[in-house]
Amino acid sequence: MTRLAVFISFSGEGGVERMVLNLVEGFAAQGFGVDLLAIRADSAHLGSLPEGVRLIDLGVRHSGLAVWPLMRYLRKHRPQAMLVAKDRAIRAAVLARALARVPVRIVGRLGTNLSAALEDRAGLSRWLRVAPMRWFYPSVDRVVCVSQGVLDDTVHLTGLPREQLQVIRNPVVTPRLSAMAAEPVAHPWLADPSVPLVLAAGRLTEQKDFPTLVRAFAVLRRAQPARLVILGDGRQRKKLEALAAELGVADDIDLPGFTPNPYAWMAKANLFVLSSAWEGSPNVLTEALALGVPSVATDCPSGPREVLAAGRFGALVPVGDAAGLGQAMIDTLAAPLPAEVLKSAVAEYSREASASAYLAALGLNAEAGDNSGRGET
């Protein structure tokens, strides 16, 4: 069986981790053996892995400390190629390969618009993030970006030639998505379909800009009955609860925390809202469309404009525009697009298509896999 390595730090419960595990499942389904090289291997995402996937805990808690264990792995196992997710892990992989002196092909995956993420950082802080990319990335065989916006931003930041980069859509639509969406959710609001349910999901951090969503929901709530659920945990919880109380909508907003199955909520929502200040390619928005849920989003850098086809499949609103977002929510609830139209918007985001594109970038193809490793997950 052809084996490839996938190197990632499980530093959170977010979209990067889910997408990389979807890819790992896609590789296994096409007959490849996968060594999943993990930093922080105690992640909640690592519940069960498909046959043919071997979890290797590198025994460190930070990408910078992974260079030596990764070097030892490369010398011992010599995988045919290695996919690396996240910037700091990419740098560690380049160093480890140089020290190991093993000719493994490295493909790095970038999933966020770094310029937008660093917009409020001081000059030195920005330099410390960007300069290592300029030093290390020329040694990466291929840089995969999750959207055209991320690719354009990466070229701008690193000076890499465009031919070294490519866009591959995230493996959002998986065989289990519909099954998980069909699972029940025990919440009293779902027993009352007469009141529309608005859903959002993500870490409660500055990036997701949920304060703008809460203000937008207050605009919606003044126009009609509605309820808002925000799935996720983070440091802004108390701030959001205080804002909801200040706006008089606290009784109609619930923050249930992190859930391993947001799809069951999505499938039962009347509207999905993405209020982010920046993204790479917003997986939750793609998942909502894949389930046929009407959606609106901020026109943030980058991804929503690509996913929603410049507004064809859902309204786009300027970042931070609570009034505009609230009106878009009102308009979409009044005239939602048909579910089948919404599903057609994300046809490129299937697990199979994404995994095949990554395998090609890694210099591999389906025929290289061993059929004994095939199987749906």
C-alpha positions in Angstrom: 0.0 0.0 0.0 1.3 3.4 -1.0 1.7 5.5 2.2 1.7 9.2 2.5 2.1 11.5 5.6 -0.3 14.2 6.8 1.2 16.6 9.3 -1.1 18.9 11.4 -1.3 20.6 14.8 -4.7 19.9 16.4 -4.6 23.3 18.1 -8.4 23.7 18.2 -11.8 22.3 17.3 -12.2 24.4 14.1 -12.6 23.9 10.4 -9.0 23.2 9.6 -8.9 20.1 11.7 -12.2 18.9 10.3 -11.2 19.5 6.7 -7.8 17.7 7.1 -9.5 14.7 8.6 -12.0 14.7 5.7 -9.1 14.6 3.4 -7.4 11.7 5.3 -10.7 9.8 5.0 -10.8 10.6 1.3 -7.2 9.3 0.8 -8.0 6.1 2.7 -11.2 5.6 0.6 -9.0 5.8 -2.6 -6.8 3.1 -1.3 -3.9 5.0 0.3 -2.3 4.3 3.6 -1.9 7.5 5.7 0.4 8.3 8.6 -1.4 11.1 10.5 1.4 13.0 12.3 -0.3 14.9 15.0 0.6 17.7 17.4 -1.9 17.8 20.3 -3.2 14.3 19.4 -5.8 14.5 22.3 -8.2 16.5 20.0 -11.9 15.8 20.2 -11.8 15.4 16.4 -9.7 12.2 16.7 -12.5 9.9 17.8 -12.2 7.2 15.2 -10.0 6.9 12.1 -10.7 4.8 9.0 -8.8 1.6 8.2 -5.4 2.3 6.7 -4.8 5.4 8.8 -2.1 5.3 11.4 -2.1 8.0 14.1 1.4 9.0 15.2 1.6 11.3 18.1 4.7 13.4 17.7 4.7 14.0 21.5 5.0 17.8 21.4 2.6 20.6 21.9 3.9 23.2 19.4 4.9 23.0 15.7 8.3 24.6 16.5 9.1 21.6 18.7 8.1 19.1 16.1 11.2 19.4 13.9 13.2 16.7 15.5 10.5 14.0 15.9 9.4 14.8 12.3 12.9 14.4 11.1 13.2 11.0 12.8 9.9 9.9 11.3 11.0 10.9 7.8 14.3 9.0 8.1 12.6 5.9 9.4 9.4 5.7 7.3 10.3 7.6 4.1 6.7 8.4 2.9 6.2 9.1 -0.7 4.8 12.5 0.0 3.7 14.7 2.9 0.7 17.1 3.2 1.2 19.8 5.8 -1.5 22.0 7.1 -1.0 25.4 8.7 1.8 27.9 8.3 4.0 27.0 11.3 3.7 23.3 10.6 4.9 24.0 7.0 8.0 25.7 8.3 8.7 22.8 10.6 8.3 20.3 7.8 10.8 22.2 5.5 13.4 22.1 8.3 12.7 18.5 9.2 13.1 17.4 5.5 16.4 19.3 5.2 17.8 17.7 8.4 16.5 14.2 7.4 17.9 14.5 3.9 15.0 12.5 2.6 13.5 13.5 -0.8 9.9 13.6 0.2 7.5 15.9 -1.7 6.0 18.5 0.6 2.6 20.1 -0.2 1.5 22.9 2.2 -2.1 23.8 2.8 -3.1 27.4 3.7 -6.6 28.0 4.9 -6.9 31.7 5.9 -6.4 35.2 4.5 -3.4 36.2 6.5 -3.3 39.8 5.5 -6.8 40.3 6.9 -5.9 38.3 10.0 -2.9 40.5 10.6 -4.5 43.8 9.7 -4.5 45.1 13.3 -1.1 43.8 14.2 1.9 46.1 14.8 4.6 46.2 12.2 7.0 43.9 14.0 4.3 41.3 14.7 3.4 41.3 11.0 7.0 40.9 10.0 7.5 38.0 12.4 4.7 36.1 10.7 5.4 37.0 7.1 9.2 36.9 6.9 9.5 33.2 7.7 7.0 32.5 4.9 9.3 34.3 2.5 12.3 32.3 3.8 10.7 28.8 3.9 8.0 28.6 1.3 10.3 28.6 -1.8 11.4 25.1 -0.6 7.8 23.8 -0.5 7.0 21.8 -3.7 3.4 23.0 -3.9 1.3 25.4 -1.9 -2.4 24.7 -1.9 -4.8 27.5 -1.1 -8.5 26.9 -0.2 -9.8 29.9 -2.2 -8.6 32.2 -4.9 -8.6 35.0 -2.4 -6.1 33.1 -0.2 -4.0 32.4 -3.2 -3.8 36.0 -4.3 -3.0 37.1 -0.7 -0.3 34.4 -0.4 1.4 35.6 -3.6 1.3 39.2 -2.3 2.8 38.2 1.0 5.5 35.8 0.0 6.4 36.8 -3.6 6.1 33.2 -4.7 5.5 32.6 -8.4 1.9 31.8 -9.1 2.8 28.5 -10.8 3.9 27.2 -7.4 0.4 27.7 -6.0 -3.0 26.3 -6.8 -6.6 26.4 -5.5 -8.2 23.2 -4.3 -11.7 23.5 -2.7 -12.2 22.1 0.8 -13.6 18.6 1.2 -16.7 19.8 2.9 -19.4 17.5 1.4 -18.7 14.0 2.7 -20.7 10.8 2.7 -21.7 11.2 6.3 -22.9 14.8 6.1 -26.5 13.9 5.4 -26.5 11.1 7.9 -25.3 13.4 10.7 -27.7 16.1 9.6 -30.6 13.7 10.1 -29.7 13.1 13.7 -32.1 14.6 16.3 -31.4 17.7 18.4 -32.9 18.0 21.8 -33.8 21.7 22.1 -37.2 23.2 22.9 -37.0 25.8 20.1 -36.9 23.1 17.5 -40.3 21.9 18.6 -41.8 25.3 17.6 -41.4 25.7 13.8 -43.6 28.7 13.8 -40.7 30.9 14.9 -37.8 31.0 12.4 -34.4 29.6 13.7 -31.3 31.5 12.6 -28.0 29.6 13.1 -24.4 30.6 13.2 -21.3 28.5 14.2 -17.7 29.1 15.0 -15.3 30.0 17.7 -16.4 33.0 19.8 -13.5 35.1 18.7 -12.9 38.5 17.0 -12.5 36.8 13.6 -16.2 35.6 13.5 -17.5 39.0 14.6 -20.5 37.6 16.4 -21.2 41.1 18.0 -22.3 42.3 14.5 -24.5 39.2 14.2 -26.2 39.9 17.6 -26.8 43.5 16.5 -28.1 42.3 13.1 -30.4 39.8 14.9 -31.8 42.6 17.0 -32.8 44.3 13.7 -34.5 41.1 12.5 -36.1 40.7 15.9 -37.7 44.1 15.7 -39.3 43.2 12.4 -40.6 39.7 13.3 -40.3 36.8 15.8 -37.1 34.8 15.4 -34.5 33.0 17.5 -30.7 32.8 17.1 -28.4 29.9 18.1 -24.6 30.4 17.9 -22.7 27.1 18.2 -19.1 27.3 19.5 -17.1 28.4 22.5 -14.5 31.1 23.0 -13.4 34.1 25.0 -16.2 36.4 23.7 -19.0 34.5 25.4 -19.6 36.9 28.2 -19.3 39.9 25.9 -22.0 38.4 23.6 -24.3 37.6 26.5 -24.0 41.1 27.8 -24.6 42.6 24.3 -27.7 40.5 23.9 -29.1 41.6 27.2 -28.3 45.3 26.4 -30.2 45.0 23.1 -33.2 43.2 24.7 -32.8 40.0 22.7 -31.2 37.7 25.3 -34.3 35.5 25.7 -34.2 34.8 21.9 -30.4 33.9 21.7 -28.8 30.7 22.9 -25.1 29.8 23.0 -25.0 26.0 23.5 -21.2 25.8 23.2 -19.2 23.5 21.0 -21.0 20.5 19.4 -19.4 17.7 17.5 -22.4 17.6 15.1 -23.4 21.1 14.0 -25.0 19.6 10.9 -28.0 18.3 12.8 -28.6 22.0 13.8 -28.0 23.3 10.3 -30.5 21.0 8.7 -33.2 22.2 11.0 -32.4 25.9 10.7 -34.4 28.3 8.6 -31.3 30.5 7.9 -27.6 30.3 8.3 -25.5 33.5 8.8 -21.8 34.0 8.5 -20.7 37.3 10.0 -16.9 36.9 9.8 -14.4 39.7 9.5 -12.1 37.4 7.6 -12.0 33.8 6.4 -10.0 31.5 4.1 -12.9 29.5 2.7 -15.8 29.3 5.1 -16.6 25.7 5.7 -19.7 26.3 7.8 -21.2 28.4 5.0 -20.4 25.6 2.4 -21.9 23.0 4.7 -25.1 25.0 5.2 -25.5 25.3 1.4 -24.8 21.6 0.9 -27.7 20.9 3.2 -29.9 23.3 1.3 -30.1 25.9 4.0 -30.7 29.5 2.9 -27.6 31.6 3.8 -26.3 35.2 4.0 -22.7 36.2 4.7 -20.4 39.2 5.1 -18.3 39.9 2.0 -15.1 39.3 3.9 -11.7 38.4 2.6 -11.8 35.7 1.5 -14.2 32.9 0.4 -17.8 34.0 0.9 -17.9 35.8 -2.5 -16.6 32.6 -4.2 -18.9 30.3 -2.4 -22.0 32.4 -3.0 -21.0 33.2 -6.6 -20.9 37.0 -5.9 -24.4 36.9 -4.3 -26.1 34.5 -6.7 -26.7 31.9 -4.0 -27.0 34.2 -1.0 -26.8 37.9 0.0 -23.3 39.4 0.6 -23.1 42.3 3.1 -20.1 44.6 4.0 -18.1 43.4 7.1 -19.4 45.0 10.3 -22.7 46.3 8.7 -25.2 45.2 11.3 -28.1 47.0 9.7 -27.4 45.6 6.3 -26.9 42.1 7.7 -30.2 42.3 9.6 -32.1 43.4 6.4 -30.5 40.6 4.4 -31.7 38.1 7.0 -35.2 39.6 6.8 -35.2 39.4 3.0 -33.8 35.9 2.8 -36.4 34.5 5.3 -39.1 36.1 3.3 -37.9 34.7 -0.1 -35.5 31.8 0.4 -33.9 30.0 -2.6 -34.9 26.4 -3.2 -32.8 23.8 -1.5 -31.7 22.1 -4.7 -30.4 25.4 -6.1 -28.4 26.0 -2.9 -26.9 22.5 -3.1 -25.8 23.0 -6.6 -23.6 25.9 -5.5 -21.1 23.7 -3.7 -20.7 20.8 -6.1 -16.9 21.4 -6.3 -16.6 20.9 -2.6 -17.0 17.1 -2.4 -14.6 15.0 -0.4 -13.8 12.8 -3.5 -13.0 15.7 -5.8 -10.9 17.5 -3.2 -8.9 14.3 -2.2 -8.2 13.5 -5.9 -6.9 17.0 -6.5 -4.7 16.9 -3.4 -3.3 13.5 -4.5 -2.4 15.0 -7.8 -0.7 17.9 -6.1 1.2 15.3 -4.0 2.4 13.6 -7.1 0.2 10.6 -6.5 -3.0 9.2 -8.2 -5.7 6.8 -7.4 -4.1 3.9 -9.3 -1.1 4.1 -6.8 -3.4 3.1 -4.0 -3.9 -0.4 -2.9 -7.5 -1.5 -3.5 -7.5 -3.5 -0.3 -7.6 -0.1 1.5 -10.8 1.1 -0.1 -14.0 1.6 1.8 -16.5 4.3 2.6 -16.4 6.1 5.9 
